[in-house]
Amino acid sequence: MSELKNLEQKLRRTLTKQGYQLKKSRARNWSYNNFLGYMIVNPYDNTIECGERFDLSLEDVARFAEG
């Protein structure tokens, strides 16, 4: 579990350096509009860059951060 948390923190730092924020779903139950994953947001103009339904995994976030 701590490996996933470490990866999440690393990706948060990487995305922050690139000008994005990583949001994690806070929902308790899966729904059509919330897949209990992650979303990448541009905080400067408040737009969703990727994962509008919190449907990103950490691997997806890592691919986005790489370029």
C-alpha positions in Angstrom: 0.0 0.0 0.0 2.8 2.4 0.8 4.2 1.9 -2.7 1.0 3.2 -4.3 1.0 6.1 -1.9 4.6 6.9 -2.8 3.8 6.7 -6.5 0.8 9.0 -6.0 2.9 11.6 -4.2 5.6 11.4 -6.9 3.0 11.9 -9.6 1.5 14.8 -7.7 4.9 16.6 -7.5 5.6 15.9 -11.2 2.2 17.3 -12.3 2.5 20.3 -10.0 5.8 21.2 -11.7 4.0 20.9 -15.1 1.2 23.2 -13.9 -1.5 20.7 -13.2 -3.2 19.2 -10.1 -4.0 15.6 -9.4 -7.4 15.1 -7.9 -8.5 11.8 -6.3 -12.1 10.8 -6.1 -13.5 11.1 -2.6 -16.7 9.2 -3.4 -17.5 6.1 -1.5 -19.4 4.2 -4.2 -18.9 3.7 -7.9 -21.3 5.5 -10.2 -21.6 6.2 -13.9 -20.0 9.6 -13.4 -17.4 8.6 -10.8 -15.2 5.6 -11.3 -13.3 6.2 -8.0 -10.0 7.0 -9.8 -8.0 10.2 -10.5 -8.5 13.4 -12.5 -6.0 15.8 -13.8 -7.0 19.5 -13.6 -5.4 22.7 -14.9 -5.9 25.0 -11.8 -5.2 28.3 -13.7 -8.3 28.1 -15.9 -10.2 25.5 -13.9 -10.4 22.9 -16.8 -10.3 19.2 -16.7 -7.3 18.0 -18.8 -7.9 14.3 -18.4 -10.2 11.9 -16.5 -13.4 13.8 -16.3 -15.2 10.9 -14.6 -12.3 10.1 -12.2 -11.5 7.2 -14.5 -7.7 7.4 -14.6 -5.5 4.9 -12.9 -2.1 5.8 -11.5 -0.6 4.2 -14.7 -2.7 6.5 -16.8 -1.6 9.5 -14.8 2.1 8.5 -15.2 1.6 8.2 -19.0 0.1 11.7 -19.1 2.9 13.1 -17.0 5.6 11.6 -19.3 4.3 13.6 -22.2 
